[in-house]
Amino acid sequence: MELLVLLLCNLLVWRVGETRSDAPENLSPLAPGALSMKETFLVLSLHNKLRSKVQPPAANMQKLEWSEELGQLAGARAASCLEGPTPPLAPQLGWNEALLPVGTGGFVSVLEHWFAEGRGYNYGTGHCASNATCHHYTQLVWATAGRLGCGRHRCPGPHGPSEAFTCAYNPGGNWEVAGMPVLPYKQGPWCSLCTAGLSGCFKSWDHGGGLCEVPRNPCRMSCRNSGRLDMSSCQCDCPPGYTGRYCQVRCSGQCLHGRFRKEECSCLCDAGYGGAECGTKIQFPFHACDVRIDSDCFMVSPEADTYYGAKIKCQEKGAMLAQIRTQKVQDILAFYLSRLEMGNRVTDTDFETGNFWIGLTYKTSKASFRWDVGEPSSFTSFAFGQPDNQGFGNCVEMQASAAFNWNDQRCKTRNRYICQFAQEHIALWQRDP
């Protein structure tokens, strides 16, 4: 008797546990025609995989995203066993449907069959081969469709059960103009014709194809040193101790012989001192003065560096990146640099371009270009069409291809550079070598 009671108790516990494990599904059963979460993921992933395999390649093919609203519409349509016309309440929708005998395959087989219709489709003419069907294919690969919902349902029939498969696309496709079919996508390199709002390019795991998508980082930049990217303005909010467009410049801790410039987060050294903290006594290197203009000395570097690297190297010599404030200085330096290029004096191969950094940067807070000493640029010599802010170019270079007129460039580009020793520096060094 005790053994029988124990067995009955164990059976009751097992049934209760079984009921509890099924409870969530029983409490929220799927609506007729709706797909399970697993099948939703499978159908969406396969759609995007097939869309990224079209030939010829698509330049504007969008990545589809799942829509619960479209899923409900497609599920209801499948539950009707495709009787009657497609729902007319949303004319901007496109539909793909199939009613197949049970056992002929699931959604994977259906989607691959729709995509296989593309073998009979002529992209050049927009027409399907005679006695062939292509409208499932063209809807599946309609480039500007961005949202998807699908459903399936088992239907009874006089010749045995069948399954209804439906997919709704928004916006739809398969349009015609004056009897001519509109092509489902634009041919070209993958993602080359994405719209501004879909400028990201989604690649599958095998890096094949490419689908236009909302970019995860629309600014296409990142902030270093724990800086925070403001997506609305595409600017970095830098932590204390760092500055620069990408928070890549570390502030000087103190300015021993100079003044601290908060905007630049660096020291502006007094005459005769250099280094990041203006703690190095500089002996004027007369032999390094390549060009003299009105008692100012300009030295052209043989090596290359980023803008901020060049700025530090000039400062270590007791100089600053060149401040070109008059047409006279611009003309003389441009002439000297052109002769330097012809003479091929520079043998260092570390630089990326034949251009030279000068001490001018764009200050977002001021909405203007300013010299490193903080003053606005009253004289400019930008080349035609510049500055154009290509690639967020906040630093200024003398551009060889534009007769050494100026161009805004990314600060991390490795250029040669021009250091300037101002007149008061020279006078001080001459008095106190």
C-alpha positions as CSV (number, residue, x, y, z in Angstrom):
1,M,0.0,0.0,0.0
2,E,2.8,2.5,0.9
3,L,4.5,1.7,-2.4
4,L,1.3,2.3,-4.3
5,V,0.8,5.7,-2.6
6,L,4.4,6.7,-3.4
7,L,3.9,5.8,-7.1
8,L,0.7,7.9,-7.2
9,C,2.4,10.9,-5.6
10,N,5.3,10.7,-8.1
11,L,2.9,10.5,-11.0
12,L,0.9,13.5,-9.7
13,V,4.1,15.6,-9.3
14,W,5.2,14.6,-12.8
15,R,1.9,15.7,-14.3
16,V,1.9,19.0,-12.4
17,G,5.4,19.7,-13.6
18,E,4.4,18.9,-17.2
19,T,1.5,21.2,-17.0
20,R,3.6,24.0,-15.6
21,S,6.2,23.7,-18.3
22,D,3.4,24.0,-20.9
23,A,1.6,26.8,-19.2
24,P,3.2,29.8,-21.0
25,E,2.4,28.3,-24.4
26,N,-1.1,27.4,-23.3
27,L,-1.7,30.9,-21.9
28,S,-0.7,32.6,-25.1
29,P,-1.3,30.3,-28.1
30,L,-0.2,31.4,-31.5
31,A,-3.0,33.0,-33.6
32,P,-4.1,31.0,-36.7
33,G,-1.5,31.4,-39.4
34,A,1.1,33.0,-37.2
35,L,4.7,31.8,-37.2
36,S,6.7,30.8,-34.1
37,M,9.6,32.9,-33.0
38,K,12.0,30.4,-34.4
39,E,10.3,30.3,-37.8
40,T,10.1,34.1,-37.9
41,F,13.9,34.3,-37.5
42,L,14.4,31.6,-40.1
43,V,12.1,33.3,-42.7
44,L,13.6,36.7,-42.2
45,S,17.2,35.5,-42.3
46,L,16.6,33.5,-45.5
47,H,14.9,36.5,-47.2
48,N,17.9,38.7,-46.5
49,K,20.3,36.0,-47.6
50,L,18.5,35.5,-50.9
51,R,18.3,39.3,-51.5
52,S,22.0,39.6,-51.1
53,K,22.6,36.9,-53.8
54,V,20.8,38.5,-56.8
55,Q,22.6,38.6,-60.1
56,P,23.5,41.1,-61.5
57,P,24.4,42.6,-58.1
58,A,22.0,45.2,-56.5
59,A,23.3,48.6,-55.6
60,N,20.2,49.6,-53.5
61,M,18.9,46.4,-52.0
62,Q,17.5,47.1,-48.5
63,K,17.8,44.8,-45.5
64,L,14.3,43.6,-44.5
65,E,13.1,44.0,-40.9
66,W,10.3,41.9,-39.4
67,S,7.0,43.6,-38.8
68,E,4.5,42.2,-36.3
69,E,1.7,44.0,-38.0
70,L,2.5,42.5,-41.3
71,G,2.9,39.1,-39.7
72,Q,-0.6,39.4,-38.3
73,L,-2.0,40.3,-41.8
74,A,0.0,37.5,-43.4
75,G,-1.2,35.0,-40.8
76,A,-4.8,36.0,-41.2
77,R,-4.4,35.6,-45.0
78,A,-2.9,32.2,-44.6
79,A,-5.6,31.2,-42.2
80,S,-8.2,32.0,-44.9
81,C,-6.4,29.3,-47.0
82,L,-5.9,32.0,-49.7
83,E,-9.6,32.1,-50.5
84,G,-10.6,35.4,-52.2
85,P,-8.3,38.3,-53.3
86,T,-5.5,39.6,-51.0
87,P,-6.6,42.1,-48.4
88,P,-7.3,45.5,-50.1
89,L,-6.9,47.6,-47.0
90,A,-3.3,48.4,-47.6
91,P,-2.6,48.9,-51.3
92,Q,1.0,49.8,-50.7
93,L,1.7,46.2,-49.7
94,G,3.1,43.5,-51.9
95,W,2.2,39.8,-51.5
96,N,3.7,36.4,-52.3
97,E,1.5,33.3,-51.8
98,A,1.5,29.6,-52.3
99,L,-0.9,26.7,-51.5
100,L,1.0,23.4,-51.6
101,P,0.2,19.8,-50.5
102,V,1.3,19.0,-47.1
103,G,4.7,17.3,-47.1
104,T,6.2,19.2,-50.1
105,G,8.4,21.2,-47.8
106,G,8.3,24.1,-45.4
107,F,9.0,27.8,-45.8
108,V,12.6,27.2,-46.7
109,S,11.6,25.2,-49.8
110,V,8.9,27.8,-50.7
111,L,11.3,30.8,-50.5
112,E,14.0,29.0,-52.5
113,H,11.4,28.1,-55.1
114,W,10.3,31.7,-55.4
115,F,13.9,32.8,-55.7
116,A,14.6,30.2,-58.3
117,E,12.1,31.9,-60.6
118,G,14.9,34.4,-61.1
119,R,16.5,32.0,-63.5
120,G,13.7,32.8,-66.0
121,Y,13.9,36.6,-65.4
122,N,15.7,38.9,-67.8
123,Y,17.0,41.9,-65.9
124,G,17.9,43.7,-69.1
125,T,14.3,43.7,-70.3
126,G,12.4,43.3,-67.1
127,H,10.4,40.4,-68.6
128,C,10.0,36.8,-67.7
129,A,10.7,33.9,-70.1
130,S,7.6,32.7,-72.0
131,N,5.5,30.1,-70.1
132,A,7.3,31.0,-66.9
133,T,6.4,32.9,-63.6
134,C,8.7,35.5,-62.1
135,H,6.4,37.7,-60.0
136,H,7.3,35.9,-56.7
137,Y,11.0,36.5,-57.4
138,T,10.7,40.1,-58.3
139,Q,8.6,40.8,-55.2
140,L,11.0,38.9,-53.0
141,V,14.0,41.0,-54.3
142,W,12.1,44.3,-54.6
143,A,14.9,46.6,-53.4
144,T,12.9,49.3,-51.6
145,A,10.8,46.9,-49.6
146,G,12.0,47.3,-45.9
147,R,9.4,45.5,-43.8
148,L,8.3,41.8,-43.9
149,G,5.6,39.7,-42.3
150,C,4.8,36.0,-43.2
151,G,2.3,33.3,-42.1
152,R,1.5,29.7,-42.8
153,H,-1.6,27.6,-42.1
154,R,-2.7,23.9,-42.6
155,C,-5.8,23.8,-44.7
156,P,-8.3,20.9,-45.4
157,G,-9.1,20.0,-48.9
158,P,-11.0,17.4,-51.0
159,H,-7.8,15.9,-52.2
160,G,-6.0,15.9,-48.9
161,P,-4.6,18.6,-46.6
162,S,-2.5,21.5,-47.9
163,E,-0.5,24.3,-46.5
164,A,-0.9,28.0,-47.2
165,F,2.2,30.2,-47.2
166,T,2.0,34.0,-47.4
167,C,4.4,36.9,-47.1
168,A,3.5,40.6,-47.0
169,Y,6.1,43.2,-48.0
170,N,6.0,47.0,-47.3
171,P,6.4,48.9,-49.6
172,G,5.3,46.5,-52.2
173,G,6.6,46.1,-55.8
174,N,5.9,44.6,-59.2
175,W,4.8,47.9,-60.6
176,E,4.4,48.9,-64.3
177,V,4.7,52.2,-66.1
178,A,2.9,52.5,-69.4
179,G,2.9,48.8,-69.7
180,M,6.6,48.5,-69.0
181,P,7.6,46.6,-65.8
182,V,9.7,48.5,-63.3
183,L,12.9,46.8,-62.5
184,P,13.0,45.4,-58.9
185,Y,16.4,47.0,-58.1
186,K,19.2,49.1,-59.5
187,Q,22.3,47.2,-60.8
188,G,25.7,48.1,-59.4
189,P,28.2,47.4,-56.7
190,W,26.6,46.3,-53.4
191,C,25.4,49.2,-51.2
192,S,26.7,51.8,-53.7
193,L,23.3,53.5,-54.1
194,C,22.0,53.3,-50.5
195,T,19.9,56.3,-49.4
196,A,21.2,58.7,-46.8
197,G,19.0,57.2,-44.1
198,L,20.2,53.6,-45.0
199,S,23.9,54.3,-45.4
200,G,25.0,51.3,-43.5
201,C,25.9,48.1,-45.4
202,F,24.9,44.8,-43.9
203,K,27.1,41.8,-44.8
204,S,26.3,38.2,-44.2
205,W,28.6,35.9,-42.3
206,D,30.4,34.9,-45.5
207,H,30.8,38.6,-46.5
208,G,28.8,38.0,-49.7
209,G,26.6,40.7,-51.2
210,G,25.5,43.7,-49.2
211,L,22.1,45.2,-48.0
212,C,21.4,48.8,-47.2
213,E,20.5,49.3,-43.5
214,V,20.2,52.0,-40.9
215,P,23.8,52.4,-39.8
216,R,24.6,51.4,-36.3
217,N,26.9,54.4,-36.1
218,P,25.6,57.0,-38.5
219,C,28.5,59.3,-37.6
220,R,31.0,56.6,-38.8
221,M,33.4,57.6,-36.1
222,S,34.3,56.5,-32.5
223,C,35.7,58.4,-29.5
224,R,38.9,57.3,-27.9
225,N,40.0,57.4,-24.3
226,S,36.4,56.7,-23.0
227,G,34.9,59.7,-24.8
228,R,31.2,59.6,-25.5
229,L,29.8,60.1,-29.0
230,D,26.8,62.4,-29.3
231,M,24.9,60.9,-32.3
232,S,22.9,64.0,-32.9
233,S,25.9,66.3,-33.5
234,C,28.5,63.6,-34.3
235,Q,30.9,65.1,-31.8
236,C,32.9,63.5,-29.0
237,D,32.3,64.6,-25.4
238,C,35.8,64.1,-24.0
239,P,36.7,63.1,-20.4
240,P,38.8,65.5,-18.4
241,G,42.4,65.5,-19.6
242,Y,41.6,64.8,-23.3
243,T,40.6,66.8,-26.4
244,G,40.6,66.7,-30.1
245,R,37.8,65.5,-32.5
246,Y,38.2,61.9,-31.3
247,C,39.5,62.7,-27.8
248,Q,42.8,61.5,-29.1
249,V,44.9,64.3,-27.7
250,R,46.0,64.2,-24.1
251,C,46.2,67.4,-22.2
252,S,49.3,68.7,-20.7
253,G,49.3,68.4,-17.0
254,Q,50.9,71.8,-16.3
255,C,52.5,74.7,-18.2
256,L,55.8,75.5,-16.5
257,H,56.8,78.4,-18.9
258,G,53.7,79.2,-20.9
259,R,49.9,79.5,-20.7
260,F,47.3,76.7,-20.8
261,R,44.9,76.8,-23.7
262,K,41.7,75.1,-22.6
263,E,40.2,74.8,-26.0
264,E,43.3,73.1,-27.4
265,C,44.0,71.3,-24.0
266,S,47.7,72.1,-24.4
267,C,50.4,74.6,-23.5
268,L,51.4,77.7,-25.6
269,C,55.0,78.0,-24.5
270,D,56.8,81.2,-23.8
271,A,59.7,82.2,-26.1
272,G,62.7,80.0,-25.5
273,Y,60.8,77.0,-24.1
274,G,59.3,73.9,-25.6
275,G,58.0,70.5,-24.8
276,A,54.5,69.3,-23.9
277,E,54.6,71.2,-20.6
278,C,57.0,74.0,-21.7
279,G,59.6,72.7,-19.4
280,T,62.5,72.4,-21.9
281,K,64.9,75.3,-22.5
282,I,65.4,75.5,-26.3
283,Q,68.6,76.5,-28.0
284,F,67.7,78.0,-31.4
285,P,68.7,75.7,-34.2
286,F,69.8,78.3,-36.8
287,H,70.9,75.5,-39.2
288,A,67.3,74.3,-39.4
289,C,65.9,77.6,-40.7
290,D,65.0,76.7,-44.3
291,V,63.2,79.9,-45.2
292,R,63.3,83.4,-43.6
293,I,60.4,85.7,-44.2
294,D,60.4,89.1,-42.4
295,S,62.6,87.8,-39.7
296,D,60.4,84.8,-39.1
297,C,62.1,81.4,-39.6
298,F,60.3,78.4,-41.2
299,M,61.6,74.9,-41.0
300,V,60.3,72.2,-43.3
301,S,60.3,68.7,-41.7
302,P,61.9,65.7,-43.5
303,E,59.7,63.3,-41.6
304,A,55.9,62.8,-41.4
305,D,53.4,62.8,-38.6
306,T,49.7,63.3,-37.8
307,Y,48.6,66.9,-37.2
308,Y,48.9,66.7,-33.4
309,G,52.1,64.8,-33.6
310,A,53.6,67.5,-35.8
311,K,52.3,70.2,-33.5
312,I,54.1,68.5,-30.5
313,K,57.4,68.1,-32.5
314,C,57.4,71.8,-33.5
315,Q,56.8,72.7,-29.9
316,E,59.7,70.5,-28.8
317,K,61.9,72.7,-31.0
318,G,60.5,75.8,-29.4
319,A,58.4,76.6,-32.5
320,M,54.8,76.2,-33.6
321,L,53.1,74.9,-36.7
322,A,53.3,77.7,-39.4
323,Q,50.9,80.6,-39.1
324,I,50.4,81.9,-42.6
325,R,48.8,85.3,-42.2
326,T,49.6,87.2,-45.4
327,Q,49.7,86.5,-49.1
328,K,53.5,87.2,-49.1
329,V,54.2,84.4,-46.7
330,Q,51.9,82.1,-48.7
331,D,53.6,82.9,-52.0
332,I,57.1,82.4,-50.7
333,L,56.3,79.1,-48.9
334,A,54.4,77.8,-51.9
335,F,57.4,78.6,-54.2
336,Y,59.9,77.0,-51.8
337,L,57.8,73.8,-51.4
338,S,57.4,73.5,-55.2
339,R,61.2,73.7,-55.6
340,L,61.6,71.2,-52.8
341,E,59.4,68.8,-54.6
342,M,61.3,69.2,-57.8
343,G,64.7,68.8,-56.1
344,N,63.5,65.6,-54.4
345,R,65.3,66.6,-51.2
346,V,63.0,64.6,-49.0
347,T,63.9,60.9,-48.9
348,D,61.7,59.8,-46.0
349,T,58.9,57.5,-47.2
350,D,56.8,57.6,-44.1
351,F,54.4,60.3,-45.3
352,E,51.1,59.5,-47.0
353,T,50.9,62.6,-49.3
354,G,53.1,65.4,-50.7
355,N,51.3,67.9,-48.4
356,F,52.4,69.9,-45.4
357,W,50.6,70.7,-42.1
358,I,50.2,74.3,-41.0
359,G,48.9,75.4,-37.7
360,L,45.2,76.0,-38.6
361,T,42.3,73.8,-37.4
362,Y,38.5,74.1,-37.4
363,K,37.0,74.8,-34.0
364,T,33.5,73.4,-33.7
365,S,32.8,75.5,-30.6
366,K,33.7,78.7,-32.6
367,A,32.4,77.5,-36.0
368,S,35.5,78.8,-37.7
369,F,39.1,78.0,-38.6
370,R,41.6,79.3,-36.0
371,W,45.3,79.4,-35.7
372,D,46.9,77.3,-32.9
373,V,47.5,80.5,-30.9
374,G,43.7,80.9,-30.7
375,E,43.2,83.7,-33.2
376,P,40.8,83.5,-36.1
377,S,42.1,83.3,-39.6
378,S,41.6,86.6,-41.3
379,F,43.7,85.5,-44.3
380,T,43.0,82.2,-46.1
381,S,44.3,80.5,-49.2
382,F,42.0,77.5,-49.6
383,A,42.1,75.7,-52.9
384,F,39.1,75.8,-55.2
385,G,36.2,73.9,-53.6
386,Q,37.8,73.8,-50.2
387,P,37.2,73.4,-47.4
388,D,34.7,70.7,-48.1
389,N,34.9,68.7,-44.9
390,Q,35.5,65.4,-46.7
391,G,36.0,62.8,-44.0
392,F,35.6,65.3,-41.2
393,G,38.7,67.2,-42.2
394,N,39.3,69.5,-39.2
395,C,43.0,70.2,-39.8
396,V,44.6,72.2,-42.7
397,E,47.4,71.3,-45.0
398,M,49.2,73.0,-47.9
399,Q,48.2,70.7,-50.8
400,A,50.8,69.9,-53.4
401,S,48.2,69.1,-56.2
402,A,46.6,72.6,-55.7
403,A,49.9,74.6,-56.0
404,F,50.2,74.4,-52.2
405,N,46.9,76.2,-51.6
406,W,45.1,74.9,-48.5
407,N,42.9,71.9,-48.0
408,D,41.0,70.6,-44.9
409,Q,42.2,67.1,-44.1
410,R,41.7,64.4,-41.4
411,C,44.0,65.2,-38.5
412,K,45.3,61.6,-38.4
413,T,46.7,61.8,-41.9
414,R,50.5,61.5,-41.9
415,N,52.0,64.6,-43.6
416,R,55.2,66.5,-43.5
417,Y,54.9,69.8,-41.7
418,I,56.3,73.4,-41.4
419,C,57.5,74.7,-38.1
420,Q,57.7,78.5,-37.5
421,F,60.0,80.3,-35.1
422,A,58.5,83.7,-34.5
423,Q,60.5,86.9,-34.5
424,E,60.4,87.3,-30.7
425,H,61.8,83.8,-30.4
426,I,64.7,84.6,-32.7
427,A,65.5,87.8,-30.8
428,L,65.5,86.1,-27.5
429,W,67.8,83.3,-28.7
430,Q,70.2,85.8,-30.3
431,R,70.5,87.6,-26.9
432,D,70.6,84.4,-24.8
433,P,72.0,81.5,-26.7
